[in-house]
Amino acid sequence: MQSLLDWLTSLPPLALYLALAVAAAIENIFPPFPADTVVAFGSFYAARVNGSVLASFLSTLAGNLAGAMGVYWLGRRYGMHWLEHRFRMSDDRRYRMVQTYNRFGAAGLFVSRFLPGVRAVVPPLAGAMRVPAGRAALAMGTASAIWYGIVTWLAFTAGSSWEELSARIASLGRGFAIAAAAVVAIAVVAWLVVRRRRGA
């Protein structure tokens, strides 16, 4: 990881923005890749060399959305069986994710993009479920814009401490994950209550 971060500091601005786009795209294809760290450090370095916060944000967003839609189309092309094999999904996990979308639609895709361990599965699952491409892109793109917008803004306003920025982003990620899980839990409970009342 350190060698990758060191490499980023050797890049001119345009190549740095391209590297941010590629890193943000890769996390959709290879989830263990630490895209958040790379984007945060790349943006942090861009700020130190008078780079553009808008260019950092837009390149990251474009790369992430391109990667997400790429695996969306793979899910759409090869279907649920490919998805289950690719992510080693249990029947129970697949059922719960499908039910989340069936209940909450695009809002379910949006919230799920903030859940660790789930966010990478959302694009191909949307494709396998034949969610309209525009609807999937809007939900996933909005979630990415919020997350990477905050990461980029923090990087450009962090001062000179990379360690402090890294800790803040890790804390922010945990906060988003907890909030997203809480939203899902509350929405499920509300849905169950409404369903029971209608049944009654």
CYANA upper distance limits for C-alpha pairs under 8 A (distance plus 0.5 A):
  1 MET  CA      5 LEU  CA      6.85
  2 GLN  CA      6 ASP  CA      6.55
  3 SER  CA      7 TRP  CA      6.59
  4 LEU  CA      8 LEU  CA      6.96
  5 LEU  CA      9 THR  CA      7.34
  5 LEU  CA     38 VAL  CA      7.37
  5 LEU  CA     41 PHE  CA      7.53
  5 LEU  CA     42 GLY  CA      8.15
  6 ASP  CA     10 SER  CA      7.54
  7 TRP  CA     11 LEU  CA      7.58
  8 LEU  CA     16 LEU  CA      7.02
  8 LEU  CA     19 ALA  CA      8.30
  8 LEU  CA     42 GLY  CA      6.90
  9 THR  CA     42 GLY  CA      8.23
  9 THR  CA     45 TYR  CA      7.20
 11 LEU  CA     15 ALA  CA      6.29
 11 LEU  CA     16 LEU  CA      5.99
 12 PRO  CA     16 LEU  CA      6.54
 13 PRO  CA     17 TYR  CA      6.77
 13 PRO  CA     46 ALA  CA      7.56
 13 PRO  CA     51 GLY  CA      7.10
 14 LEU  CA     18 LEU  CA      6.87
 15 ALA  CA     19 ALA  CA      6.62
 16 LEU  CA     20 LEU  CA      6.78
 16 LEU  CA     42 GLY  CA      7.48
 16 LEU  CA     46 ALA  CA      8.28
 17 TYR  CA     21 ALA  CA      6.85
 17 TYR  CA     55 ALA  CA      7.41
 17 TYR  CA     56 SER  CA      6.29
 17 TYR  CA     59 SER  CA      6.36
 17 TYR  CA     60 THR  CA      8.02
 18 LEU  CA     22 VAL  CA      6.76
 18 LEU  CA     59 SER  CA      7.25
 19 ALA  CA     23 ALA  CA      6.59
 20 LEU  CA     24 ALA  CA      6.64
 20 LEU  CA     38 VAL  CA      7.72
 20 LEU  CA     39 VAL  CA      6.11
 20 LEU  CA     42 GLY  CA      7.22
 20 LEU  CA     56 SER  CA      7.80
 20 LEU  CA     59 SER  CA      7.07
 20 LEU  CA     60 THR  CA      5.90
 20 LEU  CA     63 GLY  CA      8.07
 21 ALA  CA     25 ALA  CA      6.71
 21 ALA  CA     59 SER  CA      5.55
 21 ALA  CA     60 THR  CA      4.96
 21 ALA  CA     61 LEU  CA      7.69
 21 ALA  CA     62 ALA  CA      7.03
 21 ALA  CA     63 GLY  CA      4.55
 21 ALA  CA     64 ASN  CA      7.22
 22 VAL  CA     26 ILE  CA      6.62
 22 VAL  CA     60 THR  CA      8.37
 22 VAL  CA     63 GLY  CA      6.31
 22 VAL  CA     64 ASN  CA      8.39
 23 ALA  CA     27 GLU  CA      7.27
 23 ALA  CA     35 ALA  CA      5.93
 23 ALA  CA     38 VAL  CA      7.36
 23 ALA  CA     39 VAL  CA      7.60
 23 ALA  CA     60 THR  CA      8.40
 23 ALA  CA     63 GLY  CA      8.04
 23 ALA  CA     64 ASN  CA      8.49
 24 ALA  CA     28 ASN  CA      8.19
 24 ALA  CA     35 ALA  CA      6.04
 24 ALA  CA     36 ASP  CA      8.20
 24 ALA  CA     39 VAL  CA      7.69
 24 ALA  CA     60 THR  CA      6.26
 24 ALA  CA     61 LEU  CA      7.95
 24 ALA  CA     63 GLY  CA      5.93
 24 ALA  CA     64 ASN  CA      5.03
 24 ALA  CA     67 GLY  CA      8.05
 25 ALA  CA     29 ILE  CA      7.73
 25 ALA  CA     63 GLY  CA      5.25
 25 ALA  CA     64 ASN  CA      4.81
 25 ALA  CA     65 LEU  CA      7.60
 25 ALA  CA     66 ALA  CA      6.92
 25 ALA  CA     67 GLY  CA      4.70
 25 ALA  CA     68 ALA  CA      7.54
 26 ILE  CA     30 PHE  CA      6.30
 26 ILE  CA     31 PRO  CA      8.03
 26 ILE  CA     33 PHE  CA      7.49
 26 ILE  CA     35 ALA  CA      7.94
 26 ILE  CA     64 ASN  CA      8.25
 26 ILE  CA     67 GLY  CA      7.10
 27 GLU  CA     31 PRO  CA      5.16
 27 GLU  CA     32 PRO  CA      7.50
 27 GLU  CA     33 PHE  CA      6.00
 27 GLU  CA     34 PRO  CA      7.73
 27 GLU  CA     35 ALA  CA      6.39
 27 GLU  CA     64 ASN  CA      8.28
 27 GLU  CA     67 GLY  CA      8.32
 27 GLU  CA    120 ALA  CA      7.80
 28 ASN  CA     64 ASN  CA      7.89
 28 ASN  CA     67 GLY  CA      6.17
 28 ASN  CA     68 ALA  CA      6.12
 28 ASN  CA     71 VAL  CA      7.58
 28 ASN  CA    120 ALA  CA      5.86
 28 ASN  CA    123 PRO  CA      8.49
 29 ILE  CA     67 GLY  CA      7.50
 29 ILE  CA     71 VAL  CA      7.43
 29 ILE  CA    120 ALA  CA      8.22
 31 PRO  CA    120 ALA  CA      6.56
 34 PRO  CA     38 VAL  CA      6.95
 35 ALA  CA     39 VAL  CA      6.44
 36 ASP  CA     40 ALA  CA      6.45
 36 ASP  CA    151 VAL  CA      8.38
 37 THR  CA     41 PHE  CA      6.51
 37 THR  CA    166 SER  CA      7.82
 38 VAL  CA     42 GLY  CA      6.35
 39 VAL  CA     43 SER  CA      6.45
 39 VAL  CA     60 THR  CA      7.83
 39 VAL  CA    151 VAL  CA      8.30
 39 VAL  CA    152 THR  CA      8.11
 40 ALA  CA     44 PHE  CA      6.46
 40 ALA  CA    151 VAL  CA      6.55
 40 ALA  CA    152 THR  CA      6.90
 40 ALA  CA    155 ALA  CA      6.38
 40 ALA  CA    166 SER  CA      8.12
 41 PHE  CA     45 TYR  CA      6.55
 41 PHE  CA    155 ALA  CA      7.82
 41 PHE  CA    162 TRP  CA      7.95
 42 GLY  CA     46 ALA  CA      6.58
 43 SER  CA     47 ALA  CA      6.69
 43 SER  CA     53 VAL  CA      7.96
 43 SER  CA     56 SER  CA      6.65
 43 SER  CA    152 THR  CA      6.45
 43 SER  CA    155 ALA  CA      6.15
 43 SER  CA    156 PHE  CA      7.15
 44 PHE  CA     48 ARG  CA      7.06
 44 PHE  CA    152 THR  CA      8.33
 44 PHE  CA    155 ALA  CA      5.02
 44 PHE  CA    156 PHE  CA      6.28
 44 PHE  CA    158 ALA  CA      8.10
 44 PHE  CA    162 TRP  CA      7.99
 45 TYR  CA     49 VAL  CA      7.03
 46 ALA  CA     50 ASN  CA      6.77
 46 ALA  CA     51 GLY  CA      5.06
 46 ALA  CA     52 SER  CA      7.57
 46 ALA  CA     53 VAL  CA      8.41
 46 ALA  CA     56 SER  CA      8.24
 46 ALA  CA    156 PHE  CA      8.39
 47 ALA  CA     51 GLY  CA      5.73
 47 ALA  CA     52 SER  CA      7.63
 47 ALA  CA     53 VAL  CA      7.79
 47 ALA  CA    155 ALA  CA      7.85
 47 ALA  CA    156 PHE  CA      5.71
 51 GLY  CA     55 ALA  CA      8.41
 51 GLY  CA     56 SER  CA      8.41
 52 SER  CA     56 SER  CA      6.70
 53 VAL  CA     57 PHE  CA      6.62
 53 VAL  CA    152 THR  CA      7.35
 53 VAL  CA    153 TRP  CA      7.70
 53 VAL  CA    156 PHE  CA      7.23
 54 LEU  CA     58 LEU  CA      6.47
 55 ALA  CA     59 SER  CA      6.40
 56 SER  CA     60 THR  CA      6.66
 56 SER  CA    152 THR  CA      7.49
 57 PHE  CA     61 LEU  CA      6.56
 57 PHE  CA    148 TYR  CA      7.22
 57 PHE  CA    149 GLY  CA      6.61
 57 PHE  CA    152 THR  CA      6.52
 58 LEU  CA     62 ALA  CA      6.43
 59 SER  CA     63 GLY  CA      6.60
 60 THR  CA     64 ASN  CA      6.59
 60 THR  CA    148 TYR  CA      7.68
 61 LEU  CA     65 LEU  CA      6.54
 61 LEU  CA    141 GLY  CA      8.01
 61 LEU  CA    144 SER  CA      6.95
 61 LEU  CA    145 ALA  CA      6.63
 61 LEU  CA    148 TYR  CA      7.39
 62 ALA  CA     66 ALA  CA      6.47
 63 GLY  CA     67 GLY  CA      6.63
 64 ASN  CA     68 ALA  CA      6.60
 64 ASN  CA    144 SER  CA      7.69
 65 LEU  CA     69 MET  CA      6.56
 65 LEU  CA    137 ALA  CA      7.79
 65 LEU  CA    140 MET  CA      7.76
 65 LEU  CA    141 GLY  CA      6.34
 65 LEU  CA    144 SER  CA      7.97
 66 ALA  CA     70 GLY  CA      6.55
 67 GLY  CA     71 VAL  CA      6.99
 68 ALA  CA     72 TYR  CA      6.56
 68 ALA  CA    123 PRO  CA      6.03
 68 ALA  CA    124 PRO  CA      8.37
 68 ALA  CA    140 MET  CA      8.23
 69 MET  CA     73 TRP  CA      6.67
 69 MET  CA    123 PRO  CA      7.16
 69 MET  CA    137 ALA  CA      7.43
 70 GLY  CA     74 LEU  CA      7.02
 71 VAL  CA     75 GLY  CA      6.65
 71 VAL  CA    123 PRO  CA      6.61
 71 VAL  CA    124 PRO  CA      5.68
 71 VAL  CA    127 GLY  CA      8.33
 72 TYR  CA     76 ARG  CA      6.69
 72 TYR  CA    123 PRO  CA      5.15
 72 TYR  CA    124 PRO  CA      4.71
 72 TYR  CA    125 LEU  CA      7.66
 72 TYR  CA    126 ALA  CA      6.86
 72 TYR  CA    127 GLY  CA      5.03
 72 TYR  CA    128 ALA  CA      8.09
 73 TRP  CA     77 ARG  CA      6.40
 73 TRP  CA    124 PRO  CA      7.55
 73 TRP  CA    127 GLY  CA      6.30
 74 LEU  CA     78 TYR  CA      6.47
 74 LEU  CA     79 GLY  CA      8.34
 74 LEU  CA    124 PRO  CA      6.99
 74 LEU  CA    127 GLY  CA      7.63
 75 GLY  CA     79 GLY  CA      5.69
 75 GLY  CA     80 MET  CA      7.50
 75 GLY  CA     82 TRP  CA      7.78
 75 GLY  CA     83 LEU  CA      6.92
 75 GLY  CA    123 PRO  CA      8.17
 75 GLY  CA    124 PRO  CA      4.75
 75 GLY  CA    125 LEU  CA      6.71
 75 GLY  CA    126 ALA  CA      7.83
 75 GLY  CA    127 GLY  CA      5.05
 75 GLY  CA    128 ALA  CA      4.99
 76 ARG  CA    124 PRO  CA      7.57
 76 ARG  CA    126 ALA  CA      8.20
 76 ARG  CA    127 GLY  CA      4.49
 76 ARG  CA    128 ALA  CA      4.93
 76 ARG  CA    129 MET  CA      7.71
 76 ARG  CA    130 ARG  CA      6.66
 77 ARG  CA    127 GLY  CA      8.19
 77 ARG  CA    128 ALA  CA      7.93
 78 TYR  CA     82 TRP  CA      6.23
 78 TYR  CA     83 LEU  CA      8.28
 78 TYR  CA    128 ALA  CA      7.79
 79 GLY  CA     83 LEU  CA      7.05
 79 GLY  CA    127 GLY  CA      8.05
 79 GLY  CA    128 ALA  CA      5.03
 79 GLY  CA    129 MET  CA      8.19
 80 MET  CA     84 GLU  CA      6.63
 80 MET  CA    125 LEU  CA      7.85
 80 MET  CA    128 ALA  CA      5.81
 80 MET  CA    129 MET  CA      8.09
 81 HIS  CA     85 HIS  CA      6.83
 82 TRP  CA     86 ARG  CA      6.43
 83 LEU  CA     87 PHE  CA      6.61
 83 LEU  CA     88 ARG  CA      8.35
 83 LEU  CA     89 MET  CA      8.11
 83 LEU  CA    124 PRO  CA      7.33
 83 LEU  CA    125 LEU  CA      7.50
 83 LEU  CA    128 ALA  CA      8.02
 84 GLU  CA     88 ARG  CA      5.76
 84 GLU  CA     89 MET  CA      5.22
 84 GLU  CA     90 SER  CA      7.77
 84 GLU  CA     94 ARG  CA      8.25
 85 HIS  CA     89 MET  CA      7.42
 87 PHE  CA    121 VAL  CA      7.95
 89 MET  CA     93 ARG  CA      6.72
 89 MET  CA     94 ARG  CA      6.76
 90 SER  CA     94 ARG  CA      6.76
 91 ASP  CA     95 TYR  CA      6.50
 92 ASP  CA     96 ARG  CA      6.69
 93 ARG  CA     97 MET  CA      6.78
 94 ARG  CA     98 VAL  CA      6.62
 95 TYR  CA     99 GLN  CA      6.54
 96 ARG  CA    100 THR  CA      6.62
 97 MET  CA    101 TYR  CA      7.02
 98 VAL  CA    102 ASN  CA      6.69
 98 VAL  CA    129 MET  CA      8.40
 99 GLN  CA    103 ARG  CA      6.52
100 THR  CA    104 PHE  CA      6.51
100 THR  CA    105 GLY  CA      8.03
100 THR  CA    108 GLY  CA      6.44
101 TYR  CA    105 GLY  CA      5.13
101 TYR  CA    106 ALA  CA      7.38
101 TYR  CA    107 ALA  CA      8.35
101 TYR  CA    108 GLY  CA      5.77
101 TYR  CA    109 LEU  CA      7.21
103 ARG  CA    108 GLY  CA      8.38
103 ARG  CA    191 TRP  CA      8.41
104 PHE  CA    108 GLY  CA      5.62
105 GLY  CA    109 LEU  CA      7.53
106 ALA  CA    110 PHE  CA      6.75
106 ALA  CA    135 ARG  CA      7.15
106 ALA  CA    136 ALA  CA      7.27
106 ALA  CA    139 ALA  CA      6.32
107 ALA  CA    111 VAL  CA      6.70
107 ALA  CA    139 ALA  CA      7.42
108 GLY  CA    112 SER  CA      6.48
108 GLY  CA    184 VAL  CA      8.44
109 LEU  CA    113 ARG  CA      6.92
109 LEU  CA    122 VAL  CA      6.96
109 LEU  CA    126 ALA  CA      8.36
109 LEU  CA    136 ALA  CA      7.90
109 LEU  CA    139 ALA  CA      6.65
109 LEU  CA    140 MET  CA      7.22
110 PHE  CA    114 PHE  CA      8.14
110 PHE  CA    139 ALA  CA      5.36
110 PHE  CA    140 MET  CA      6.15
110 PHE  CA    142 THR  CA      7.81
110 PHE  CA    143 ALA  CA      6.18
111 VAL  CA    115 LEU  CA      7.88
111 VAL  CA    143 ALA  CA      7.99
111 VAL  CA    180 ALA  CA      6.27
111 VAL  CA    183 VAL  CA      8.30
111 VAL  CA    184 VAL  CA      8.00
112 SER  CA    118 VAL  CA      6.94
112 SER  CA    119 ARG  CA      6.35
112 SER  CA    122 VAL  CA      7.42
112 SER  CA    180 ALA  CA      7.66
113 ARG  CA    118 VAL  CA      7.42
113 ARG  CA    119 ARG  CA      4.69
113 ARG  CA    120 ALA  CA      8.03
113 ARG  CA    122 VAL  CA      7.23
113 ARG  CA    140 MET  CA      7.32
113 ARG  CA    143 ALA  CA      6.94
113 ARG  CA    144 SER  CA      8.32
114 PHE  CA    118 VAL  CA      8.49
114 PHE  CA    119 ARG  CA      6.70
114 PHE  CA    143 ALA  CA      7.89
114 PHE  CA    176 PHE  CA      6.75
114 PHE  CA    177 ALA  CA      6.14
114 PHE  CA    180 ALA  CA      6.69
115 LEU  CA    119 ARG  CA      6.14
115 LEU  CA    176 PHE  CA      8.24
115 LEU  CA    177 ALA  CA      5.53
115 LEU  CA    180 ALA  CA      6.97
115 LEU  CA    181 ALA  CA      7.50
116 PRO  CA    177 ALA  CA      7.14
117 GLY  CA    121 VAL  CA      8.36
118 VAL  CA    122 VAL  CA      7.04
119 ARG  CA    123 PRO  CA      8.43
121 VAL  CA    125 LEU  CA      6.48
122 VAL  CA    126 ALA  CA      6.53
123 PRO  CA    127 GLY  CA      6.88
123 PRO  CA    136 ALA  CA      8.07
123 PRO  CA    140 MET  CA      8.22
124 PRO  CA    128 ALA  CA      6.57
125 LEU  CA    129 MET  CA      6.56
126 ALA  CA    130 ARG  CA      6.75
126 ALA  CA    131 VAL  CA      5.80
126 ALA  CA    136 ALA  CA      7.21
127 GLY  CA    131 VAL  CA      6.50
127 GLY  CA    133 ALA  CA      8.26
131 VAL  CA    135 ARG  CA      7.55
131 VAL  CA    136 ALA  CA      6.89
132 PRO  CA    136 ALA  CA      6.76
133 ALA  CA    137 ALA  CA      6.49
134 GLY  CA    138 LEU  CA      6.60
135 ARG  CA    139 ALA  CA      6.79
136 ALA  CA    140 MET  CA      6.57
137 ALA  CA    141 GLY  CA      6.02
138 LEU  CA    142 THR  CA      6.41
139 ALA  CA    143 ALA  CA      6.93
140 MET  CA    144 SER  CA      6.66
141 GLY  CA    145 ALA  CA      6.47
142 THR  CA    146 ILE  CA      6.78
143 ALA  CA    147 TRP  CA      6.77
144 SER  CA    148 TYR  CA      6.30
144 SER  CA    149 GLY  CA      8.31
145 ALA  CA    149 GLY  CA      5.92
146 ILE  CA    150 ILE  CA      6.76
147 TRP  CA    151 VAL  CA      6.83
148 TYR  CA    152 THR  CA      6.36
149 GLY  CA    153 TRP  CA      6.56
150 ILE  CA    154 LEU  CA      6.54
151 VAL  CA    155 ALA  CA      6.68
151 VAL  CA    169 ILE  CA      7.36
152 THR  CA    156 PHE  CA      6.79
153 TRP  CA    157 THR  CA      6.72
154 LEU  CA    158 ALA  CA      6.13
154 LEU  CA    165 LEU  CA      7.74
155 ALA  CA    165 LEU  CA      7.28
158 ALA  CA    162 TRP  CA      8.25
158 ALA  CA    164 GLU  CA      8.40
158 ALA  CA    165 LEU  CA      6.62
161 SER  CA    165 LEU  CA      6.93
162 TRP  CA    166 SER  CA      6.55
163 GLU  CA    167 ALA  CA      6.75
164 GLU  CA    168 ARG  CA      6.71
165 LEU  CA    169 ILE  CA      6.71
166 SER  CA    170 ALA  CA      6.73
167 ALA  CA    171 SER  CA      6.67
168 ARG  CA    172 LEU  CA      6.51
169 ILE  CA    173 GLY  CA      6.53
170 ALA  CA    174 ARG  CA      6.90
171 SER  CA    175 GLY  CA      6.71
172 LEU  CA    176 PHE  CA      6.66
173 GLY  CA    177 ALA  CA      6.65
174 ARG  CA    178 ILE  CA      6.66
175 GLY  CA    179 ALA  CA      6.59
176 PHE  CA    180 ALA  CA      6.45
177 ALA  CA    181 ALA  CA      6.58
178 ILE  CA    182 ALA  CA      6.60
179 ALA  CA    183 VAL  CA      6.67
180 ALA  CA    184 VAL  CA      6.72
181 ALA  CA    185 ALA  CA      6.64
182 ALA  CA    186 ILE  CA      6.57
183 VAL  CA    187 ALA  CA      6.50
184 VAL  CA    188 VAL  CA      6.60
185 ALA  CA    189 VAL  CA      6.73
186 ILE  CA    190 ALA  CA      6.60
187 ALA  CA    191 TRP  CA      6.53
188 VAL  CA    192 LEU  CA      6.64
189 VAL  CA    193 VAL  CA      6.70
190 ALA  CA    194 VAL  CA      6.69
191 TRP  CA    195 ARG  CA      6.54
192 LEU  CA    196 ARG  CA      6.58
193 VAL  CA    197 ARG  CA      6.71
194 VAL  CA    198 ARG  CA      6.65
195 ARG  CA    199 GLY  CA      6.63
196 ARG  CA    200 ALA  CA      6.61
